[in-house]
Each structure stands twice: as C-alpha cells, then as structure tokens.
Amino acid sequence: MNSCDSDQNPENYYAQTYDDSVSDWPGEIDFYLQTSEKTKSINGTVLELACGTGRISIRLAQHGVNVVGLDFSPEMLAVAKKKSIGLQNIEWIESDMRSFALDKVFDLAIIPGHSFQNLNTAMDQYNCLVCVKNHLRSGSSLIIHLDHMNRENVEWLGSISNKKRGIFEQKESFVHPKTELVTRALRAWSYEPSTQTATLQTIWEELGENDQVINRIEREAIRLHCVFRLEMEHLLARAGFMPCTVYGDFFRGELLDYGPSMIWIAEVP
C-alpha cells in the first residue's frame, strides 16, 4: 500500500517524523546556546536558516534568545509552529534561503544540520551567503555546519558512486508519533563525482503484526552538495565575510583529517 493522502504524503510524513529520526550531534545544542549568549545579552535576534521543525530554534527560544526561523517547507514549519505554542520570542517565516528579504537585521545567523548542502550550484550558495550577510549587523557572525569530506567520507562516496550505487539499506527505526506504528527507514545513496553531488532516496515502511509492511511511503530524491574545506573558504570570502574560524566538532576541536564535521564561524566586517 502506498499512501499520499493527508498527513501521509511524503513531505508531511518527513516533517512529522523528522524529530524521531534525526538525532542531535554531540555537543551541538550546547554550542549554539553558548554562541547565542552574546545575542541574548543585548536582546538581539538569531536567524536560523533552513530551521525545519525548530530542532535548534525552539531550544534557543526556551533559553531566552529571540529567534526567527526561516524554512522553504510549509510542512516543516507547521510542525515547528505546533511545537512552539506559548513561546513569545520566536517567529516562523516561509521563504527561500537563497532569496529572502526581511525587514530586520540580526546579530547572529546559523545554518545547522548540513542544510547548506541542499544548495547544489555555486550561484545558489553565493546568493544564500550574500542574502544572509545583508541581514546581519557589522561585527556579527554566521555559523554553518557541514559534513567534513574526511578520508572515511571520501571512501564512502566512492562506494556509492559504483558498486553500492542506489542500493536501499535499512537505517533507523522509530515509532510514528501519530499512528504509533513501528516505522523503518530505507535509504539509497548515489554520488556524482563530477558535480560533487550525493543523491538520497528514502522509503518509509510502517509495520503491523509480525513486522508485515502495511504502508509504504517514498520521498522524491534529494540532492546534496559535498562541500570541501577550501571551496567553503572561497565561497565565504567571495560573499564578503571576514577570514573564518573552522572547527572539527562542536567542542571546538581542531579540524583534522578524520574529523566528522566542519563548523564554520564567519564574521561580517
């Protein structure tokens, strides 16, 4: 059975199950709380791009930080709005992070959770960074969290560009928050070295008695750009940001060959 009705169409399904299937990175929440302290102390505002269901924004707002969360997906924002009922210091905006125009400036901007990698061309990346910079005060910062193309990730990309290309593998399982059915996620990856683009296909299977599949939802494939260190450094410089700090994890460790993440902090002149 394949359902695309009501809240079980693929985009609604993704939004409703996002918080159950995506975990925080080690040290991630504390890092954003710490980096938003200065903004909080001056009663400023944090802008989160690609905020999704509010995984980060809501925690910042609960900590007393003024937050604006921006996302392209009305389905994700619907979940965020429901989760944040009662919080007076958070605002949700549906817009494209490549071309938004808000009647305000911010004291900190963040793009967590590899969301910047949804931008697949140099022009899209540049337009996003310039747009963010135009909404930041002088002396404020932009934080971007990316996958680090370390040796392990490069080897994995090689594997999904040939023998493992497009093969579905079972990943996380969780209980659907509405149906209360056990759900398993199957994912298939492929990679195009010429464009540095990884493509992800996702299928969710809801299970009944004896693990029988009673519902199957397939999401349209998404394309993610794999960003390398010097590429990101050039992008930020071209968009007019100051020389950057880059960490290898949320504990502010040095970026090493085997580190899992790149956390960039770029300042506005």
N, C-alpha and C positions, 0 to 999 in steps of 0.2 A: 504494500500500500504506500502510495506517495502522496503526501498532503501538502497543498499550497494554499489552503484556506485560512482565513482569520489570522490568529496569532501563531499558526504553524507554517506560514510562508517562510522561505529561507532566511530573509533578513530579520523578520520578527523573531524567528527561532534563535538566530545567532545572538540577538540583543538580549533576549530573555535568559539565555543560558550562559552568557559571557562570564558573569561573575562566578559561576560554578565551575567553569572550565579553565579559567586563567588565574594563575597564582601571582602573588607579588614576587618581585625579585628580592633576594636577600639584601636587607638594609635599605631598600628603596623608599619606603614611606618615611622613615626617619630622615633620610637625605633630603627629601622635599620639604619636610617640616622644618628642618634646620635652615635650608636655603631660603625659605619664605619668612623667617623670623624678622629680617630687616624690613621687609614689606609690611608685615604685621605691625611693627613698632611705629611706623609712620602713617598707619591707617591707609596704606596703599592697596593696590589690587593686583592679583596674579591672573594672567591669562593662560588658560590651558588650551592648546590646540589639539584637535582630534581627541576630545575628552571622553568619548564613548559613553559608558554608563555611569561616569562620575567616579570611577575607582580611586582616582587621586584627588580630584576636585573636592569631593564630599569630605574626605578626611582633612583636607586643608581648611575647609569652611568650619568643620567641627572644632578645629583647633583655634578658631577665631580670625582666620585670614579671609579677607574679601576676595572672592573668586568669580571670574567669568569663564564658563566652559563653552567652547565652540566645537561643533561637530557637523559633518555633512549628512549624517544619518538621522532622520526623524525617529526611526525605531529605537536607536540607542538613546537619543535624548528623551524619549518617552519614559524609558526605564529610569534614566537619571533623575528626571523630574519627580517621579513617584518616590524614589529613594530619598530625595532631599526635602520632602514636605516638612515644613516647620523651620527650615533654615532660611534666615532673612538675609544672609550675607553671600548668597550665591545666585548667579544668573546664568541662564542657558540660552545659547544663540545657535540657530541652524544656519551654517554658512560653509563655504569652501575655504580651506586654509590657504589656498593659492591666491585668493582674490576677495578678501573681506574688507569692509570699510566700517569701522565702529566710531562712534562719536565720543571717544575717550582714549586716553593713553594709560599705559600700565607701567608698573615698577618691576615686574618680573614676568617672563613668558616661559612656558615649559611645553615640550613635546615629548611625553613619556612613551614607554612601551613599544619602541621601534616604529611608531606611527609615521615618522618622516619617510620611512622606506616605502610607503604607499605611493610616493611621488616617483614616477618612473622615467622622467626626462629631466635633463639639465635645466630646461626652461621652467618646468613646474617647480623644481627645487629652488631655483633662483627667485622666482616670483613669490613663493612662500616666505623665504627668508627676508626679502625686501619688504613684503607686506607686514611681517612681524616687526621688523626694525622701525617701520614708520609708525607703529603703535606703541613704541617703548620710549620712555624718557631717557635723556642723556645720562649715562652712568649706570643704567640698569642692565640686566643680563637676560640672556636666552639660554635655556638648558635643553639639550637634545640627547635622548638615549637611543643608541643604535646597537645592533649586533656588531661584534668585532669579527672581522674576517681573519681569525687566527688560523693556525695550521689545521686544527680539527674541523673547523667550519669549511675551510677551503677543500679539504679531503671529502667532506660530506657533499659539498656542491658538485664535486667531480663525480661522486657516486650517483647522484640524481640526474646527472646530465647524460648518463649512459645506461648501465645495467639496472639501476633502480628507478629509472625514469617513469613517473606516472603510476607506480605500483602502490595501491592502497594498503596502509598498515593501521592496525588498531592502536589508538593512543589512549587518552584519558577516558574514564567512565565517571558518571555523576548521576544524581537523582534530579530529574527535571523539577524546577521549583513550583510549577503549576500542576502538571499531570501526576507528579510523584512517581513517574516511571523511571526505572534504571535506563540510562542512555549511554551508548558508547559512540565515541567519535572515531571515524576512519579518515585518514588523511593521505593524500598522494602529492608528492612534490616532483617538480622537474626544474631544470635550470638551463638558461641560455647564456653561455659564456660571452658571446659577442655583445650582449646588451647588459650583462651583469644582473639579469632578472630571474628571480625564482618565482615559480607559479605554484600556488597551493589550491588543491581541490579538497573539499570537505563533505563528508556524508555523515549524518547522524542517524543512528538506528535505535529506536525505542523498543524495549524488550518486555514481553509479557511472561507468562508462565513458562518454565523450562527454557528460559532465555530465547524464546521464539520472537523473531522480529515481527512486530505488529505495525510499525510505522517507519518510513524511511524518507528522510529529507535531505536533498542535495543542494548545496550552495554553489552559485556561479563561481568559477575560478577567480582568484585574486592574484595580482602580480605585485611582487615586492622587489625593490631595487636593493642590491647588496652593495653597501657603501664602504669604500676603503678609506683609510685614515687621511692620506694626502688629498684625496678627492674632496673630503669634507672640509679640510682646511682651506682648500682653494675656493670652495663654494662660499664659505663664511667670509673670507677676505673679499671676494668679488661683490658680495652683498653689502659690504661696508662695515662689518663688525671688526672690533679690535682683535689683536692676537689672542688666541684661545688657550684655556686650560682644558686638558682632556685626561680623564681618569679611566682606569680599567675596571672599576666596580663602584658600588655605592658607598664603600667605606673609604673612598678617595685614595685607593691604591694606584700605583703606577700602571700605565698601560704597557703590558708585556706581551710577548709572542703568544702566550697561551690564555690570556685574559678573555672572559666571555663577553664583555660589553665595552662600548665606548660611551662615556658620559662627557659631553662637551659643554663647557660654560664659556659663552662668548659675550663680550661687553659691547654696549653701544657707546661710541665716542661722545 
